Amino acid sequence: CPINPLGSRTHPGIFLRFKGGRPQAPERTSTFRAMATVFPSNSGIVVGGGLAGMSAANTLLENGARCVLVDKSSFCGGNSTKATSGINGAETKTQKNKGIDDTIELFTNDTLKGGAKKPELVKILCGNSGADVDWLVEKFNLDLSLVARLGGHSAPRTHRGAERFPGMTITYA
């Protein structure tokens, strides 16, 4: 399960790869190979304590690695704590339980129509969004049971719970 700085736990080829449950250093350049010889292969450093950083750190820990998380602020959460609408996900278990018909393709098209400039990243983020929202609900026992259709979306896919600020609820879990 590779780590992704974009907030998804399943994006290929970013930072560390796991093989047999152990983090493996990338083999892209001699710099990476040199780092792998001095930095323990069962450890990771995560920069940033927002949702992406916290997800990366938790994934390292889930896979048996040691982890140090560094953030520039005196508390973690980053801009993710400021999210007041919720978190978007297509094809989530919550949507299915509520009978909401949504697809990854529809979410991808909505995002591209909204002006996204990198279609390859949009496909990854939208494609992984449902599994990522489900992971937050299941792993951290979060209430993201309310689903709304917000601006720019063709289907209800913005998940939040009863808490007033979903960003804080998610990042403080």
Secondary structure, 3 states (H helix, E strand, C coil): CCCCCCCCCCCCCCCCEEECCEEECCCCCHHHHHHHHHCCCCEEEEECCCHHHHHHHHHHHHCCCEEEEECCCCCCCHHHHHCCCCEECCCCHHHHHCCCCCCHHHHHHHHHHCCCCCHHHHHHHHHHHHHHHHHHHHHHCCCCCEEECCCCCCCCCEEECCCCCHHHHHHHC
